[in-house]
Amino acid sequence: MDERDENAKSRDAGREGTKDNCYVRVALAALCATMILLQAFALWSDSYAFNEHGRLASGLVKLTRGDFSPFRVNPPLPDMVGALPAKALGAVAPKRADLNVAPFARTEYDAGEWFLEHSANHFLYLRLGRICELLFSLVGALACFYYGRWLFGASAGLLACGLWVFSPYVLGFGRLVCPDVPSSALGIATVGVFHYWLASRNRTALLASGILLGLAELCKYTLLVFYPVFFVLWLIYRSRDLLRVGLRAWFTEFGALVIYVFVMSVVVINMGYFFERSFVPLGEYRFQTSLFTGADSYAKVQGSGGNRFAETPLAKLPVPLPYNYVLGIDTQRLDFEQGMKSYWRGDWRERGWVLYYADALLLKTPVGALILFLLAVILATSSGAYRCRWRDELVLWTPGIVIFLFVSSQTGFSIHSRYMIPALPTFFVATSRVGRVFYSIIAKEQSCKKLRILQTLVVLAALWNVVSVVAIYPHEISYFNELTPLLNPSKEYARVPAAPANASALTRIKRALACGSYAAPRHFIDSNVDWGVEEYRLAQWLRERSDIDRLVLVLHSEWNMEIKKEFANLISTESESEPYWFAISVNVLYEKDCPYRYLWNLVPETIIGYSIYVYRVDPKIDRPSQSRSTNGANVAPADESHHGSITDK
């Protein structure tokens, strides 16, 4: 039996499911509208995410002055989109003289501080910029739908879209000025259109995939892996046609791939940077990593940098990329070569772990989605009706798996599981094949009882996914699933408030669904739990309390300066004799050698968004008699913003 006959049932089911009747269109519109509304309402009450002010200011500098050095560690598209309202409303961008212009300086930090100080309406600019960022979430939802529908049918497309819409990663980070969701959305759109070209040989699709690839590369350097991946996928996909079409036609198509996809994407990258110093000879760059300087290690790189290509024949080769795009790759690489203090499952070390991201995906993916994924794998391996041709399966799975493996291999530090977001849509689309259990063509191949069981399981798993995510709204950044408290139960951790004795049944159910988020710090902290967005809600809570007369703040945000202004009469340092209130970020509370470890023995008065613990402290009873630190370490002033070991990329 040839490949065509072997996959006849699969194609028949796909044809049945691709009929876009009014119900499909209404369901798609409802999913997209739900996502936009959930994100829009939440972003209005989110304070600044960590260094989001730097992204906003950097985007404004890029739009206003064409200077792409601030935040070069990421490509500029998400920052520039987020800064569009600020630019349109006349916000002033910092000048070069206002920033740190030292070699290799990270000027986005200075730019962000300057922007907050000199822009009275900066919070309005942030909110409007976040609304612009929702366009990327919408692109991702539509890309998942159309890709899933093309492969597996309309029901599958809706399921793929639903997995995107109710992903805590997408809902939480998609409403921020942040590159992870934009790169994920444009990444899956690129893969889907490229896959369509491989199957159809449509030249318009080939050109569109090149443009989309360029836009994706303007969001995140991780997606540079698409260049070798696309070439290898094309090579494998077309290998069986080599003898049939001949070498000439084969090389002609290869030339089209290079020109329409690879060259066009490079043109789009240059356009995104306004062709800023493109084609600078390779030998004129000054790098700071051992990879590009040729030094034996990062520690041996000279302060002025170096260039391993300067004395080679490649020195005069013009680099067809913007100057700061190339330096950005070097800057990003620097963080991994340096290594950073990382936390996982209650342990600290100076570098990261290979299995860190796999564990994060296990615990930060809703259990309902995990069940659907497992069911998809079982159905695909057991029945031809639930899988595509092997070549199409290869194209579908490979980009996500490569991104996952690449990110996991970067063990210089393990801090942000959001780096894995660009891999997620591939798995959403691959999982969506379970939607075929609702097609009549499948019903002819399976017993009625078995099919009903599968349909019920799919519906219940999908509902579990939705309910568990909605239960934690609008704190999706802190989302962890119900497996979290079960997989590391013996680790010591800070106490959390118990449910009130008179709590309603609905409150108890919601708390049960949020059990993973309460237990999350046993496994992960940093942007996995607290990325600074809850401080505005802390301010709202403080406004409702009239019994707070002395408040200590140790937060993880850039917005706490606004809290300090509004509640200046309450802000204080720790007292040796008088009771006080203490609001502390979970990132600080779980920090290595934390000087506030004694708080673990207290029950918080409340927890703001699963990430800010608020205590009522009586120093005569609750604090150690000699020192606030359990190990005798010196303590920083308690009212200072605390950033710990966090890095932002």
N, C-alpha and C positions, 0 to 999 in steps of 0.2 A: 504494500500500500504506500503510495507516494505522500509527500507532505500535504499536498492539496486535499486529497481524500481524507487524510488523517485528521484534518482540522475542519472538516465540513460542518460538523455540529457546532463548533465554536463560532464559525462565521454566520451560520443561520441564527443562532441565538443573538449574536451581535446585531444582525440586520433587524431582528424583531425589536430589540431594545433601543435602537437609534431613532425610532419614530418620536419626534418631539411634539406630542399632543399638548393640549392646553394645560393638563395636569402637571406635566413635566416642567413647562415654562413657569407656571405659578409656583411650583415647589422650589425651582431654582431662584426665582425672584425673592421668595420668602426667606430662603437661607441667606442670600446676600444681604437683604435688608436687615435681618436679625443680627448678622455679624456687624454691620456698620453701626446700627443703633447701640448695640452693646458696647462697642469700642468708643463711640462718640460720647455716650453718657459717662463712661468711666474716665476718659482722658480729661474731662473737664474738672474732675476732682483729684486727679493725680498731680502730685508735686513733681519737681524736676527729678528725673532719673539721674543716676550718677554720671556726671560730666555731660549731661544733655545740654547744659548751657554752653559748653565748649563746642558741641556739634552745631548748635544753632548759630553761634557767633562765627564759627569757621565757615558754615555755609553762606552766611552773609558776606564775609570777606571774599569768598570765591565769586559770588555773584556781582559784588560791587567793584572789586579791584582786580579780579582775575588772578589772585594770589592763592595757589593751591598748597602752600606749605603747611598751614594749620590743619591738623588732623590728617596728615598725609598717610597715617597708618591704615586708614581705610580709604577706598575710592570715594569720590565726592557726591555721587548722585543723591543718596538719601538726605544728606545734609543740605544740599542745595534746594531740594524739593521742600524740606521743612522750613527753610529760610525765605521762601518765596513771599509769604504774607508780610514778614518783617521788611523785606525789600520794597514791596508794593506800598506799605504804609509809611515809608520814609525813615526807617530805623537807621541809625548811624553805625557803620562798621569801624572797628578799631584799625588804626594805621600801623604800618610796620614799626614806627617809633614807639608805639604803645606795647609792643610785644617783645619777647625775648628772642633776639635774632642771633644768638650764639650758634655755632655749628652744631647740628643734630638736635637742637632744642625742640621740645614739644610745645609749640606756641599756642596750641588750642587751650591750654590751661589759662594762660594769660588772657587770651581772647575772651574766654568765658567769663572770667572775673570782671574784665573791663565792660563787657556787655551788660552784666547784671547791675553794675555800678552806674552806668551812663544811660540806661534805657528804662525809663519810668514804666513803660508798658510792656516790659519783657515777658511777663506771664501771659498777657494776651497774645503776643507774638508766638509764644510757645504753643498755646492751645490751638491757634489757627494753623500753625505749622504741622501739628499732629493731625489735624483734620486732613491736610493735604497728603500726609503719609498713608491715610486709609485707602488711597487709590491703589497702593501696592497690595493691600489685603484683598481688595476686590479683584485685582488681576490674578492673584493666586487662586481664589475661589473659582473663577471662571476657567482658568487653565486646568485645574483639577477636574472640573466637570467635563469639559470638552475632551480632554485626554482620556479620562475614564470611559466616557460615552463612546469614543471612537474605538477603543479596544474591547470593551465588554458590554456596551449598551447603556441606555439612558438611566435605568435604575442604578447601575454601577456608577455612572457619572454623578448622580445625585448623592450617592453614598460617599464618593471621593470628596465632593464639595462639602458635605456635612462633616467629614473628618477634619477638613481644613478649618471650617467655620468654628467648630467646637474643640479645637486644639488649644489647650491653655497657653502654649507657646505663642500661637498666632494672636489670640485675644490679648494676651498680656504685653508682648513686645511689639505687636503690629500697630499699636496706637502711640508708640514713642518715636522720636527722631533717632532711629537706630537702624543699622544696616542689615540685621539678620533676616527679618521678614521680607524686606524688599528683594534681597538676593535670592531668598527661597522662592518668591513668587515669579520673578523673572527667570530663575533657573528652571523651574518646572515648565514654564511656557516655552523656553528654548528647547528643552529636551523633547517636549511633545511635538513641536513643529518640525524639529530635526527628524524625529521618528517618522512623522507623516511623510516627509520627503523621501526617506529611505524606502518606504513602502510604495509610494506613488510616483517618485521621480518628478514631482511637480517643481518646476524652476522657481515659481513664485514662493513656494514654501521654503526652498533652499535659501533664497534671498532674505526672507523673513527671519529664518533661523539665524542668519549672520547678524542682522540688525539686533535681534533679541539677545544674542550672545554678547554683543558689544555692550548693550545696556546692563546685562547681568554682571559683566566684568567691571562696570562702573559702580557696583554695589559692594563687592567683597572679593578679596584676592583669593579666597579659597576656591572660587569657581574657575581659576586658571587650570584646574585639573580637567576641565571640559575639553581643552584643546587636544591633549593626547587621547582622552577617552573617546571623543568623537571620531578621531582618525582610526582608532582601533576598531570601533564599532562599525564604521563604514567598511573597513577592510574585511571584517568577518561577515558582515551582512551581504556583501557583494562577492565573496569568494566563490560561491557556488555558480555565479553567473559568468565567471571569467572565461571558461571554455565556450560558453554559448554566445556571448557577445563579442569576444575577441579582445586582444590587448589594446587596440586603438580606441575602441569605445570605452574600455575600462579606464585608460589614462585620460581620456577626454573628461569623463565624469570626475576623476580625481582633480583635474585642473579646475573644474567648476566648483568643487568643494573648497579648494584653496582660495579661489577668488571670491566666491559668493559668501562663504562663511568666515574663513580665517582672515582674509584681507579686509572684508567689509567690517568685521567686528573691530579690527584695529582702527579703522577709520572712525567708527563710532566712538571708541575710547578717546581718540584724539579730539574729536568734536566735543565730548563731554568736558575735556580740560581746556577748551578753547585753543587747542594746538599749542599749549604752553611749552615752549622750548622743546618741541619735538625734534627728533633726529640729531640730538647731541651725541657726539662721538663717545663710544663706550669708555675710552680711556680717560675722559674728562670727569667722570663721576668720582665722588669720594664716598666710600661705603664705610660702615661701622661694624659689620659682622664678619666673623671668620669665614663664612661661606663665600663672601664676595671680596674679601681682602686677601684671602690666602693664608691668613695667620693660623697657627696651630690650634688656637682656642680664642674665645672671646677676650679673655684676660690679657692676651698678648697683642690685641689690636691697639695701635697708637691712638692717642687722643684726637689727632687731626684726621683719623681715618686712613683708608688705603684703597687700593684697587688692584686686584690680582691680574687684571687684563691690561694694565697700563704699559707693560713692557712686552706685550705680545702683538702679533700681527692683527689681532682683533681690536686694538686700541683705536684705530681710525674708523671702525665700523659704525655708521650712524644707527642709533637705536630708534626704530620707528614708533616710539612711545613717548608720551609726555614726561618731562624731567621728573616731576614729583610723583608720577605713577611708579617709576622705577625706584626712586628713593623710598617710596612707601613700602614696597616689597621688602627692602632692606630693613626698614624700621620695624616692620612687623616681625621679621625674622629675629631681630635683636632680642625681643622679649623672650622668645623661646630659647635662645642661646644663653641668656643671662640666668634663666630659671627664676622661679618665684615661690614663695611660701604658699603651700597648697593644703587644703583640708578635705578629707574624705573619710566618712564613716567614723568620725570621732578622733582621727589621727592627723597629725601634722607632719609634713616633710618639706624639704627645700625644693623638690621638683614634683612632677605629676605622676599619674598612673595611666597605664594603657587601658584598663577596664573602667576608668572613671566615667566616660561618656555612655558606655553600654549600661552601666548601673543607673545613670541619670535618666536615660530613655525608659528603662524598665519602671522606674518609680515616678517619673513625671508624665508618663503617658497614661491616660485613663484606662482602668481595667477593662472597660467595655471595648475600647479600641484594641487592646492586647488580645482579647478573645476573638475579635473579628479578624485580626492579622493571623492568629494561629489557625482559625478556621479556613482562611484563604489559602494558607500553605497546604493544609490537609486536602482540601478540595482540588487544588491545582495539581497535586502529585497523584491523586487517585482517580481523576476523571478528566478526559480530554475536553469535555464541555465547558470546563472552567479555566482553560488555559489557551494562550495564543500559540502560534508557531514558535519554535524554540528561538528563532532569531529575534522575534518581537519581544519575547520574554527577556532575552539578553539585553536588548536596548532599554527596556523598562527598568530592570533592576540595577544595571551596572552603575549609572551615575550616582545613585544614592549610596550604594555600597562603597564605591570609591571615596566619596566624600566622608562617609563614616570612618573608613579605615585611615584615610589621610589625617583627619582631625584627631583620631585616637592615637596616631603615631607621634603626634607633637607633644611630647611629655616634658617640655621645659617647665610647664606649669599646668595644673588642672584646677580651674577656677570657675569658668563660665560654661555651663552645659548648653547655653544658647548658641554656641558655635556650631552645634549639630543641627540647627533649624533648617539649613538648606537641604539636608538629606531627607527631611520628613515627607515632602510631597510625593516623592517616588514611592514610599511605602503606603501612603494614602491611596494612590492610584492602584498599586498592586493589590492592596487589600480590598478594593472596591469590587473585585470580581465576585465576591459573595452575593452581590446584588442580583446575580443571575438566577438565584433560587426562586425568583418571582416570575421567571419567563415560562411560558407554556411549552416552548420547545424542550426545556429541561424537564418539565413535568412528564413528558412522554418517555423519558429515559430512567426515571426513578419512581419508586413506589410512592403512593400518596402519603402514607404515614411518615416515611423518611423525609419527604419534602416538607411536610408540615412541621416536623421537628426542626429542620434546618431554618425554615422561615421564621419560626418562633424564636429560635436562638439568635438569629440576626437582628430581629426587631428588639429583643430584650437587651442585647449587647449595645446596640445603637442608643437605646434609651438610657442605659446605664452611663454611657459616655456623656450624653447631654446633661443628665441630672447631676452627675458628680462635678462637672465643670461649672454649671450654673449655681450650684450650692455654695461655691467659694467666691463667686462674682461679688465685687470687682477686683479681687486680689489674685488674679490668675498667675501672676509671676511667682507667687508663693505656693502654687498648686503642687501637691504630691498625692499619689493615689492611696487606696486602702491597704496596699501591701506594705507600705512604708513602716508602720509601727511593728509589723510582724517579722521583718527581716534583720533587724538589729536591736532586739528587745533588751539585751543585757547592758547596753551602753548607758552610762550615767548621763543624765541630761537635765536641763532646767525644768522646774515644775510649771504646769499650766493650770489655769483656773478650771475648776469642775463646773459642770452644768448646774444651774440653780435647781434646787429641789422642786420648785413649782414650775419648771420649764414645760412648755407645751410639747406635744408629740412632734409637731413640725420642727421645733427648735432642736429636739433631741436627734431627729433624723438628720437634720442639717449638720449638727455637730459630729455625728457618726461619719458622715461623708467627708468631713473636714479633718478626720483623725490623722490622715497622712500629713497634712500641712502642719499640724501641731507637733508631730514627731519628726519633721523634716530635718531639723538641725542635728539630729543624731547621724545623719548621712551627709548633708550638704549645707553650705551657707552661701555667702556672697550673692551674686545676681540670681542664684537659684531660689533664694528666699527673700532677700531684701536688696532692692536696687534703688532705694531712696524715694519711691513714689508715694509712700504712706504718710509723709510728714504733714501734708495739708489736712489729711483726715485726723491726725493727732491734734492739729490746731483747732479743728472743729470740736473735738472731744473736750479740749481745754476750755473752750468758750462755754460749754454746757456745765462745767463744774465750778461751783462757787466756793468749794472747800479747799482749794489748792492755794497755799500761801507761800510755798517754797518749792522750787522745781529745779532739778538737775537734769541736764540734757547731754546725752552722748549718742549722737545720731550718725547715720551714714547717708548724707545727702548734701546737696548744694543749697537747698531751699531753707535749711534751718535758720539762716540769717533772717528770714522773714518772721519766723516764729520768735526769734530773739528780740526783734523790733516790737512786735505786738505784745509780747508777754515779758517785756524788759523788767517790769516790777516784780515778776515772780522768779526769774532766772537767778540761780544762785549756785554756789559750790556745796559740796557735801559738808554737813555739820557734824561736829563731834558730840553735840548734846541735844539739839532740837530735831524732832521728826521732820522728814521732808519727803517729797515725791521724786521718783527717779524714772525717767523715760530713757530707755537704752535700746540700741539696735541689736538684733540677734547676732549680727556680724561681730559686734564687739563682745557680746556676752559669751560667745563661743570661741573667741580668739585665744591663741596659745598664750599661756601665762597671763590670762585675763586678770587684771587687778580687782575686778568686781565679781569674782567667782562666788563670793559669799551670797550673792543674790540667788544662786541656784537653789538655796535652801528655803527661799521664800516663795509664796504663791503670789503671782502678779495680781494686781487689782483688775487689770484688763490687758488684753493684747490687741494692739491696733494692726489690723490686716495681717496677722500671723508673723509680723516682723519687728514690731516695736513693743517691748515689754514695759509695762508701767507698774512700778512698785510703790508701796507706801512703806518707808523705812524708818524704823525707830533705832537710832544708832546705839542706844544703851542696851538694846536687846539683840538686834539683828546683825550688827557689824562686829568684826574681830576687834578685840580690845587694843591691839598694838598697831595694826596696819590694815588698810583696805585690801592690800595684796596678800594672797595666800602664800606667796613665795618671797615676800620682802622686796619686790620690785618697786622702783619709783613710779609714781602715778602722775600722769599728765593732768592738766586742769580739766575738770569734768565738764565744763561748758563749751569745750572746743569740739568742732566737727571732727569725727574720727573716721579715717578712711582705711585703716588697717593695711592689708596686703593687696588691696584691689587694684587691678589694672583694667583699662577700658580699651577695647578694640572693636 
